[in-house]
Amino acid sequence: LDAAAIIESATRTGKVVTAEEHQRLGGLGGSVAQVLAENIPTPMRMVAVQDSFGESGTPTQLMEKYGLTAEAIVARSLELIAL
């Protein structure tokens, strides 16, 4: 994990959004949140699977089911920008 890049980006933008095809807990978002908490507390949002078991389906179906579409990422980003 490139902590320096995360810190530089958070310093420049003042906000952070992570998006991943993974459980929210134990994923990239949590690692980024830890870097931010230890170095430069920054408002952030995580777009990830919300603590549920995976299911079968097409990639498109699964992205929609778990709220991981481009539209969902944009919506979470806009929520953060509005702060």
N, CA, C and O atoms as a GROMACS GRO file, in nm:
protein
  332
    1LEU      N    1   0.085  -0.118   0.000
    1LEU     CA    2   0.000   0.000   0.000
    1LEU      C    3   0.089   0.123   0.000
    1LEU      O    4   0.178   0.136   0.084
    2ASP      N    5   0.066   0.212  -0.092
    2ASP     CA    6   0.149   0.332  -0.106
    2ASP      C    7   0.094   0.443  -0.016
    2ASP      O    8   0.018   0.529  -0.062
    3ALA      N    9   0.133   0.440   0.110
    3ALA     CA   10   0.083   0.538   0.208
    3ALA      C   11   0.115   0.680   0.166
    3ALA      O   12   0.032   0.770   0.184
    4ALA      N   13   0.232   0.702   0.110
    4ALA     CA   14   0.270   0.838   0.069
    4ALA      C   15   0.175   0.891  -0.037
    4ALA      O   16   0.137   1.009  -0.033
    5ALA      N   17   0.135   0.808  -0.133
    5ALA     CA   18   0.042   0.851  -0.238
    5ALA      C   19  -0.096   0.880  -0.180
    5ALA      O   20  -0.162   0.976  -0.221
    6ILE      N   21  -0.140   0.799  -0.084
    6ILE     CA   22  -0.269   0.822  -0.020
    6ILE      C   23  -0.267   0.955   0.055
    6ILE      O   24  -0.360   1.035   0.043
    7ILE      N   25  -0.162   0.979   0.131
    7ILE     CA   26  -0.150   1.102   0.208
    7ILE      C   27  -0.144   1.223   0.116
    7ILE      O   28  -0.208   1.325   0.142
    8GLU      N   29  -0.067   1.212   0.008
    8GLU     CA   30  -0.054   1.323  -0.088
    8GLU      C   31  -0.189   1.354  -0.152
    8GLU      O   32  -0.227   1.471  -0.165
    9SER      N   33  -0.262   1.250  -0.192
    9SER     CA   34  -0.392   1.270  -0.255
    9SER      C   35  -0.492   1.331  -0.156
    9SER      O   36  -0.567   1.422  -0.192
   10ALA      N   37  -0.494   1.280  -0.034
   10ALA     CA   38  -0.586   1.333   0.068
   10ALA      C   39  -0.553   1.478   0.100
   10ALA      O   40  -0.644   1.558   0.123
   11THR      N   41  -0.427   1.511   0.103
   11THR     CA   42  -0.385   1.649   0.130
   11THR      C   43  -0.433   1.741   0.017
   11THR      O   44  -0.480   1.852   0.043
   12ARG      N   45  -0.420   1.694  -0.106
   12ARG     CA   46  -0.456   1.774  -0.223
   12ARG      C   47  -0.607   1.790  -0.238
   12ARG      O   48  -0.656   1.898  -0.272
   13THR      N   49  -0.683   1.681  -0.212
   13THR     CA   50  -0.828   1.683  -0.238
   13THR      C   51  -0.913   1.708  -0.115
   13THR      O   52  -1.024   1.761  -0.126
   14GLY      N   53  -0.863   1.671   0.002
   14GLY     CA   54  -0.940   1.689   0.125
   14GLY      C   55  -1.047   1.584   0.149
   14GLY      O   56  -1.115   1.588   0.251
   15LYS      N   57  -1.062   1.489   0.056
   15LYS     CA   58  -1.162   1.383   0.069
   15LYS      C   59  -1.112   1.260  -0.007
   15LYS      O   60  -1.034   1.272  -0.101
   16VAL      N   61  -1.160   1.141   0.035
   16VAL     CA   62  -1.115   1.017  -0.029
   16VAL      C   63  -1.234   0.923  -0.048
   16VAL      O   64  -1.317   0.908   0.043
   17VAL      N   65  -1.243   0.861  -0.164
   17VAL     CA   66  -1.341   0.756  -0.192
   17VAL      C   67  -1.264   0.633  -0.239
   17VAL      O   68  -1.179   0.642  -0.327
   18THR      N   69  -1.295   0.517  -0.179
   18THR     CA   70  -1.238   0.392  -0.228
   18THR      C   71  -1.351   0.309  -0.287
   18THR      O   72  -1.465   0.316  -0.240
   19ALA      N   73  -1.321   0.230  -0.389
   19ALA     CA   74  -1.419   0.141  -0.451
   19ALA      C   75  -1.351   0.008  -0.476
   19ALA      O   76  -1.241   0.002  -0.531
   20GLU      N   77  -1.418  -0.100  -0.434
   20GLU     CA   78  -1.358  -0.232  -0.450
   20GLU      C   79  -1.464  -0.340  -0.459
   20GLU      O   80  -1.574  -0.326  -0.406
   21GLU      N   81  -1.430  -0.448  -0.527
   21GLU     CA   82  -1.515  -0.566  -0.537
   21GLU      C   83  -1.476  -0.662  -0.425
   21GLU      O   84  -1.421  -0.769  -0.450
   22HIS      N   85  -1.503  -0.621  -0.302
   22HIS     CA   86  -1.458  -0.696  -0.185
   22HIS      C   87  -1.548  -0.656  -0.069
   22HIS      O   88  -1.618  -0.556  -0.075
   23GLN      N   89  -1.545  -0.736   0.036
   23GLN     CA   90  -1.617  -0.699   0.158
   23GLN      C   91  -1.563  -0.566   0.212
   23GLN      O   92  -1.444  -0.537   0.201
   24ARG      N   93  -1.650  -0.489   0.268
   24ARG     CA   94  -1.611  -0.360   0.327
   24ARG      C   95  -1.509  -0.381   0.438
   24ARG      O   96  -1.411  -0.307   0.447
   25LEU      N   97  -1.532  -0.480   0.522
   25LEU     CA   98  -1.441  -0.508   0.634
   25LEU      C   99  -1.320  -0.586   0.584
   25LEU      O  100  -1.334  -0.686   0.515
   26GLY      N  101  -1.203  -0.540   0.619
   26GLY     CA  102  -1.081  -0.610   0.582
   26GLY      C  103  -1.035  -0.585   0.440
   26GLY      O  104  -0.949  -0.657   0.388
   27GLY      N  105  -1.088  -0.484   0.376
   27GLY     CA  106  -1.052  -0.457   0.238
   27GLY      C  107  -0.965  -0.333   0.223
   27GLY      O  108  -0.909  -0.281   0.319
   28LEU      N  109  -0.957  -0.288   0.100
   28LEU     CA  110  -0.876  -0.171   0.067
   28LEU      C  111  -0.922  -0.047   0.144
   28LEU      O  112  -0.839   0.028   0.196
   29GLY      N  113  -1.053  -0.026   0.151
   29GLY     CA  114  -1.105   0.091   0.221
   29GLY      C  115  -1.058   0.099   0.365
   29GLY      O  116  -1.021   0.206   0.413
   30GLY      N  117  -1.058  -0.014   0.434
   30GLY     CA  118  -1.011  -0.016   0.572
   30GLY      C  119  -0.864   0.016   0.583
   30GLY      O  120  -0.822   0.085   0.676
   31SER      N  121  -0.786  -0.034   0.488
   31SER     CA  122  -0.642  -0.004   0.489
   31SER      C  123  -0.617   0.144   0.462
   31SER      O  124  -0.532   0.205   0.526
   32VAL      N  125  -0.690   0.200   0.368
   32VAL     CA  126  -0.676   0.343   0.338
   32VAL      C  127  -0.721   0.425   0.459
   32VAL      O  128  -0.656   0.524   0.495
   33ALA      N  129  -0.832   0.385   0.522
   33ALA     CA  130  -0.880   0.456   0.641
   33ALA      C  131  -0.776   0.456   0.752
   33ALA      O  132  -0.760   0.555   0.822
   34GLN      N  133  -0.706   0.345   0.768
   34GLN     CA  134  -0.602   0.337   0.870
   34GLN      C  135  -0.489   0.435   0.841
   34GLN      O  136  -0.442   0.505   0.931
   35VAL      N  137  -0.445   0.440   0.715
   35VAL     CA  138  -0.339   0.534   0.678
   35VAL      C  139  -0.384   0.677   0.706
   35VAL      O  140  -0.308   0.758   0.760
   36LEU      N  141  -0.508   0.708   0.669
   36LEU     CA  142  -0.559   0.843   0.692
   36LEU      C  143  -0.568   0.875   0.841
   36LEU      O  144  -0.527   0.982   0.884
   37ALA      N  145  -0.622   0.782   0.919
   37ALA     CA  146  -0.638   0.806   1.062
   37ALA      C  147  -0.505   0.830   1.132
   37ALA      O  148  -0.495   0.911   1.224
   38GLU      N  149  -0.403   0.760   1.087
   38GLU     CA  150  -0.271   0.772   1.150
   38GLU      C  151  -0.192   0.893   1.103
   38GLU      O  152  -0.097   0.934   1.169
   39ASN      N  153  -0.230   0.951   0.989
   39ASN     CA  154  -0.148   1.057   0.930
   39ASN      C  155  -0.220   1.188   0.903
   39ASN      O  156  -0.168   1.295   0.933
   40ILE      N  157  -0.339   1.180   0.846
   40ILE     CA  158  -0.411   1.301   0.807
   40ILE      C  159  -0.561   1.270   0.806
   40ILE      O  160  -0.616   1.241   0.700
   41PRO      N  161  -0.626   1.276   0.921
   41PRO     CA  162  -0.769   1.245   0.925
   41PRO      C  163  -0.844   1.319   0.815
   41PRO      O  164  -0.837   1.442   0.805
   42THR      N  165  -0.915   1.243   0.734
   42THR     CA  166  -0.979   1.296   0.613
   42THR      C  167  -1.116   1.232   0.596
   42THR      O  168  -1.129   1.111   0.614
   43PRO      N  169  -1.219   1.309   0.562
   43PRO     CA  170  -1.349   1.249   0.534
   43PRO      C  171  -1.336   1.149   0.419
   43PRO      O  172  -1.270   1.177   0.319
   44MET      N  173  -1.400   1.034   0.433
   44MET     CA  174  -1.393   0.935   0.326
   44MET      C  175  -1.520   0.853   0.318
   44MET      O  176  -1.598   0.847   0.414
   45ARG      N  177  -1.541   0.790   0.204
   45ARG     CA  178  -1.650   0.696   0.181
   45ARG      C  179  -1.591   0.572   0.118
   45ARG      O  180  -1.496   0.579   0.040
   46MET      N  181  -1.649   0.456   0.152
   46MET     CA  182  -1.608   0.329   0.094
   46MET      C  183  -1.724   0.271   0.014
   46MET      O  184  -1.836   0.262   0.063
   47VAL      N  185  -1.696   0.233  -0.109
   47VAL     CA  186  -1.793   0.161  -0.191
   47VAL      C  187  -1.741   0.017  -0.195
   47VAL      O  188  -1.635  -0.010  -0.251
   48ALA      N  189  -1.819  -0.074  -0.135
   48ALA     CA  190  -1.776  -0.214  -0.125
   48ALA      C  191  -1.897  -0.301  -0.092
   48ALA      O  192  -2.006  -0.250  -0.066
   49VAL      N  193  -1.877  -0.431  -0.094
   49VAL     CA  194  -1.982  -0.525  -0.056
   49VAL      C  195  -2.010  -0.507   0.093
   49VAL      O  196  -1.917  -0.504   0.174
   50GLN      N  197  -2.136  -0.494   0.128
   50GLN     CA  198  -2.176  -0.464   0.266
   50GLN      C  199  -2.200  -0.591   0.348
   50GLN      O  200  -2.315  -0.628   0.372
   51ASP      N  201  -2.094  -0.655   0.391
   51ASP     CA  202  -2.101  -0.767   0.484
   51ASP      C  203  -2.210  -0.869   0.450
   51ASP      O  204  -2.300  -0.893   0.530
   52SER      N  205  -2.200  -0.928   0.332
   52SER     CA  206  -2.295  -1.032   0.293
   52SER      C  207  -2.221  -1.140   0.217
   52SER      O  208  -2.112  -1.118   0.164
   53PHE      N  209  -2.282  -1.257   0.212
   53PHE     CA  210  -2.222  -1.367   0.140
   53PHE      C  211  -2.236  -1.344  -0.010
   53PHE      O  212  -2.336  -1.289  -0.056
   54GLY      N  213  -2.136  -1.386  -0.086
   54GLY     CA  214  -2.140  -1.372  -0.231
   54GLY      C  215  -2.242  -1.464  -0.293
   54GLY      O  216  -2.280  -1.566  -0.234
   55GLU      N  217  -2.286  -1.430  -0.411
   55GLU     CA  218  -2.381  -1.510  -0.487
   55GLU      C  219  -2.330  -1.524  -0.629
   55GLU      O  220  -2.233  -1.459  -0.668
   56SER      N  221  -2.396  -1.609  -0.705
   56SER     CA  222  -2.358  -1.628  -0.845
   56SER      C  223  -2.441  -1.537  -0.934
   56SER      O  224  -2.556  -1.504  -0.902
   57GLY      N  225  -2.382  -1.498  -1.046
   57GLY     CA  226  -2.452  -1.416  -1.143
   57GLY      C  227  -2.351  -1.359  -1.241
   57GLY      O  228  -2.231  -1.382  -1.228
   58THR      N  229  -2.400  -1.287  -1.339
   58THR     CA  230  -2.309  -1.223  -1.433
   58THR      C  231  -2.240  -1.108  -1.360
   58THR      O  232  -2.290  -1.059  -1.259
   59PRO      N  233  -2.125  -1.066  -1.411
   59PRO     CA  234  -2.058  -0.952  -1.346
   59PRO      C  235  -2.150  -0.829  -1.334
   59PRO      O  236  -2.149  -0.763  -1.230
   60THR      N  237  -2.226  -0.800  -1.437
   60THR     CA  238  -2.316  -0.685  -1.433
   60THR      C  239  -2.423  -0.701  -1.325
   60THR      O  240  -2.450  -0.608  -1.250
   61GLN      N  241  -2.482  -0.820  -1.316
   61GLN     CA  242  -2.584  -0.846  -1.214
   61GLN      C  243  -2.526  -0.829  -1.073
   61GLN      O  244  -2.589  -0.769  -0.986
   62LEU      N  245  -2.407  -0.880  -1.053
   62LEU     CA  246  -2.346  -0.874  -0.921
   62LEU      C  247  -2.306  -0.732  -0.884
   62LEU      O  248  -2.323  -0.691  -0.769
   63MET      N  249  -2.255  -0.656  -0.979
   63MET     CA  250  -2.220  -0.517  -0.952
   63MET      C  251  -2.344  -0.438  -0.911
   63MET      O  252  -2.339  -0.357  -0.819
   64GLU      N  253  -2.455  -0.462  -0.980
   64GLU     CA  254  -2.580  -0.393  -0.945
   64GLU      C  255  -2.631  -0.438  -0.809
   64GLU      O  256  -2.669  -0.354  -0.727
   65LYS      N  257  -2.631  -0.568  -0.784
   65LYS     CA  258  -2.681  -0.621  -0.656
   65LYS      C  259  -2.606  -0.564  -0.538
   65LYS      O  260  -2.667  -0.530  -0.436
   66TYR      N  261  -2.475  -0.552  -0.550
   66TYR     CA  262  -2.393  -0.509  -0.437
   66TYR      C  263  -2.359  -0.360  -0.439
   66TYR      O  264  -2.278  -0.313  -0.359
   67GLY      N  265  -2.422  -0.286  -0.529
   67GLY     CA  266  -2.402  -0.140  -0.530
   67GLY      C  267  -2.262  -0.099  -0.572
   67GLY      O  268  -2.206  -0.004  -0.516
   68LEU      N  269  -2.206  -0.169  -0.669
   68LEU     CA  270  -2.068  -0.141  -0.712
   68LEU      C  271  -2.061  -0.085  -0.853
   68LEU      O  272  -1.955  -0.090  -0.916
   69THR      N  273  -2.171  -0.033  -0.903
   69THR     CA  274  -2.172   0.023  -1.038
   69THR      C  275  -2.106   0.160  -1.040
   69THR      O  276  -2.083   0.221  -0.936
   70ALA      N  277  -2.077   0.207  -1.159
   70ALA     CA  278  -2.020   0.341  -1.174
   70ALA      C  279  -2.114   0.445  -1.113
   70ALA      O  280  -2.070   0.540  -1.050
   71GLU      N  281  -2.244   0.425  -1.133
   71GLU     CA  282  -2.343   0.519  -1.077
   71GLU      C  283  -2.337   0.521  -0.924
   71GLU      O  284  -2.348   0.627  -0.863
   72ALA      N  285  -2.320   0.405  -0.863
   72ALA     CA  286  -2.311   0.398  -0.717
   72ALA      C  287  -2.185   0.467  -0.667
   72ALA      O  288  -2.187   0.536  -0.564
   73ILE      N  289  -2.077   0.449  -0.739
   73ILE     CA  290  -1.951   0.514  -0.700
   73ILE      C  291  -1.965   0.666  -0.711
   73ILE      O  292  -1.921   0.740  -0.622
   74VAL      N  293  -2.027   0.712  -0.818
   74VAL     CA  294  -2.050   0.856  -0.835
   74VAL      C  295  -2.140   0.909  -0.724
   74VAL      O  296  -2.113   1.015  -0.668
   75ALA      N  297  -2.246   0.836  -0.692
   75ALA     CA  298  -2.338   0.881  -0.586
   75ALA      C  299  -2.266   0.894  -0.452
   75ALA      O  300  -2.286   0.994  -0.382
   76ARG      N  301  -2.185   0.797  -0.416
   76ARG     CA  302  -2.110   0.804  -0.289
   76ARG      C  303  -2.011   0.920  -0.293
   76ARG      O  304  -1.990   0.988  -0.192
   77SER      N  305  -1.950   0.942  -0.407
   77SER     CA  306  -1.856   1.053  -0.421
   77SER      C  307  -1.926   1.187  -0.404
   77SER      O  308  -1.875   1.277  -0.338
   78LEU      N  309  -2.044   1.200  -0.464
   78LEU     CA  310  -2.119   1.325  -0.452
   78LEU      C  311  -2.164   1.350  -0.308
   78LEU      O  312  -2.167   1.465  -0.263
   79GLU      N  313  -2.200   1.243  -0.236
   79GLU     CA  314  -2.233   1.258  -0.094
   79GLU      C  315  -2.116   1.319  -0.018
   79GLU      O  316  -2.133   1.409   0.064
   80LEU      N  317  -1.998   1.270  -0.048
   80LEU     CA  318  -1.879   1.318   0.021
   80LEU      C  319  -1.846   1.462  -0.018
   80LEU      O  320  -1.810   1.542   0.068
   81ILE      N  321  -1.860   1.495  -0.145
   81ILE     CA  322  -1.832   1.631  -0.191
   81ILE      C  323  -1.925   1.730  -0.123
   81ILE      O  324  -1.886   1.844  -0.095
   82ALA      N  325  -2.049   1.687  -0.096
   82ALA     CA  326  -2.148   1.775  -0.035
   82ALA      C  327  -2.118   1.809   0.110
   82ALA      O  328  -2.177   1.902   0.166
   83LEU      N  329  -2.027   1.736   0.174
   83LEU     CA  330  -1.995   1.764   0.315
   83LEU      C  331  -1.929   1.898   0.332
   83LEU      O  332  -1.895   1.937   0.444
   0.00000   0.00000   0.00000
